[in-house]
Amino acid sequence: MNYRHSFHAGNFADLHKHAVLIALLKAVKPQRGAMTVIDTHAGAGIYDLGNDDQARSQEAARGIRALMAGDLPGSFEPLIEAVRAVNSWEEDVAELYPGSPWLIVSALGEDDLYIGCEVQPQVREQLELAMAATTVPTEVRDADGYDVAGEESADLILIDPPYERRDDYERAAQTAAAAQSLYPEVVVAIWTPLKDLETLDGFLRDLKKRTGAEVLVSEARMRPLTDPMKMNGSAMVIVRPPPGLDGEVSGVAEGLVAALGDAGGEARLWRA
């Protein structure tokens, strides 16, 4: 894989994905009691925004740092609190950014289980170090996250691939269906980039055909979808969304587009 999350940590897509993830955890946890969460493409857990990758990409500068430097949308307060919690100094500047593993275990308790799948050895080592700092039971696995999520029962699954492989969309839909066959009450959250509507619509048709379940789609279009060669936005697709989620999720996309989007940007929330 050429993809390295350290280049992209804290960018607008992370902000959208992680703020929605926090809202989703808040909605699902009270319904389940003790719960298992599977993270199919976990990453490092916590990212250093001062590294060479970020110096080249400047994605956090245009993402989390730009957001914290402006008037913060209220919908981002839980995520910003999590960012502040991993940065120990008083100045409100993010040098570290928490990824999905850290955000998930922060919402779980000692009766829960987090399973993080990561196939890149160096990144997996960083994830193991991050998970060693929590009292929540965790398993860090050198395993294909699609296979794990399709073969082991869980209450919540986050599917967040780099979409470098041609079959990532297909495997995400297959995994959601397989997970649902194991445990019909599972909630599956799938992040996708927004480049053009044709790709998203094709994925959603496949997902609906395979699962037959209700799907909530949150789109943060940071610019008009006119150039399919660019990542123009971010989408969070939630299979079997829990009740009471719509308002918070809608506020996340709207706040992000208003704070960091270009002219012509748009937030959309709809059900498929």
Summary of the structure (lengths in Angstrom):
residues: 272
radius of gyration: 17.1
end to end distance: 31.8
largest distance: 49.9
contacts: 957
relative contact order: 0.17
helix: 44%
strand: 19%
